[in-house]
Amino acid sequence: MDQSSSNRRQFLAAAGAAGAAAVLARSGRVHANSGAQRAEKLAIEGGTPVRKTPLRYRPYGPQFYDEVEKRELLDVLESKAPFRWHGESSKALQFEQAYAKHIGVKHALGVTSGTTALMTAMAALEIGPGDEVILPAWTWYADYDAIVLAGGLPVFAEIDESFNIDPNDIEQKITPQTKAIIAVHLQGTVADMDPILDIARRHNLRVLEDCAQCCGGKYRGKYVGSIGDIGINSFQLSKTITSGEGGAVTTDDSELFERAVRFHDVGVLRPPYRDDFRGGVLAAFASSNFRMSEFTGAVLKGQLEKLETICGRLRANARKVIEGIADLPGLKLRKWPDPQGDIGVGVFLDMGNRQRRDRFLRALRAEGIHAGGPGGSVILPVDKRIENKVTVVARWPSFQSPRGRAIRYGAACCPRTLDIIGRFGGVIMDPNFTDQDLDDIVRAIRKVFLAMAVA
Ligand SMILES: *Cc1c(COP(=O)(O)O)cnc(C)c1O
């Protein structure tokens, strides 16, 4: 409450009419003959929109499907071996090896989705009943669900202005039962890994990186998924590269990897993994089938070749937009813990509070620019099924322990997350936006932001 009202005061002070008028004058966007300086008339108030044809991003990966993916897929059809353990050479295995090499880890395992990758990572980390796992209050359901389905107890930490877990809120959530922290790199922005790793080291906790929204992102020169104890990725349609559905688990730790491989394939190790692990050091255990299909492996092997192109273009486009609006008075952008490694999925502005944010977004959409609040995630603690701890059967181990019964989710456990997600708004980048498109985004943001500043 205090913090948000003081942020708002700062915002209003910084974005005061004097500063706005100066920028308006510089950008030549004032009506010279009006007594008081006025901003250009907004489309939402009947003015001419910046664009006649609305601009919005499209899923990234499929825009780059070409002969490469076609050839890889055709190989699988012609081989008549769509199952990874049959046939001469597996596309899923080739993808795993290429992906591990690309991000700089010893081991990568292809699975059926990001969700099953998280379930596999939970098994690899031996998370079970009685264990607590700390995760951000703003992320995708799968992080919470994987913990609960393993029988563990999810404990939420607040996010900060990077939209990622706030390292300063982790330590007070640690109890003797805490076993791991999930650092999620959300909407293209890497989480601040150094303080997270430092806390984990001091408290003997494991760090799981969820890279589903940041494939290709880097933190201090290292690819996400190669920094914590174990990483997961998703290749669902809305991620950086895609095979429609798909996922991966990555790690340098051979014991975690063996447990992951066994868990994803009915408890066994098959060639080449059986040979790599010389039969393995673990026994079989109750497990699952999350094996990647050869068709999925084929498409992902092709998509991996496009990863740097997609990230490079997104990053460059986001930079152009940021440069174009950098001089706006009182501008506050989303925090980028490592600007070099950010993949530039979007450009988000702090509009001070929810009403102003919503007005900003409505006005931008009227200008023909698809704009929105932070997306692709849910404020999990206020989701009804989570607030009410609903499970398939009521006697689920997660919520049977004294801690599990006592823990309260809901709005009271994440006020800062609710505030931050409510006051930021922005535009999602597309790797194929043209200079004209980027120019239009900059013009529309400037127009609306300045009109709101003098209003
Ligand atoms: C998409 C996503 C997942 C789950 O991936 P699926 O492939 O959809 O199962 C997990 N975590 C985050 C942060 C995601 O965005």
PDBQT file of the ligand as one rigid body, heavy atoms in Angstrom, charges set to zero:
ROOT
HETATM    1  C1  LIG A 501       4.608 -23.061 -20.947  1.00  0.00    +0.000 C 
HETATM    2  C2  LIG A 501       5.211 -23.138 -19.619  1.00  0.00    +0.000 A 
HETATM    3  C3  LIG A 501       5.360 -24.352 -18.924  1.00  0.00    +0.000 A 
HETATM    4  C4  LIG A 501       4.738 -25.623 -19.376  1.00  0.00    +0.000 C 
HETATM    5  O1  LIG A 501       5.073 -26.029 -20.647  1.00  0.00    +0.000 OA
HETATM    6  P1  LIG A 501       4.051 -26.930 -21.490  1.00  0.00    +0.000 P 
HETATM    7  O2  LIG A 501       4.892 -27.403 -22.630  1.00  0.00    +0.000 OA
HETATM    8  O3  LIG A 501       2.924 -26.047 -21.915  1.00  0.00    +0.000 OA
HETATM    9  O4  LIG A 501       3.597 -28.043 -20.624  1.00  0.00    +0.000 OA
HETATM   10  C5  LIG A 501       6.041 -24.334 -17.718  1.00  0.00    +0.000 A 
HETATM   11  N1  LIG A 501       6.520 -23.205 -17.202  1.00  0.00    +0.000 NA
HETATM   12  C6  LIG A 501       6.380 -22.019 -17.821  1.00  0.00    +0.000 A 
HETATM   13  C7  LIG A 501       6.964 -20.807 -17.189  1.00  0.00    +0.000 C 
HETATM   14  C8  LIG A 501       5.702 -21.942 -19.032  1.00  0.00    +0.000 A 
HETATM   15  O5  LIG A 501       5.538 -20.755 -19.624  1.00  0.00    +0.000 OA
ENDROOT
TORSDOF 0
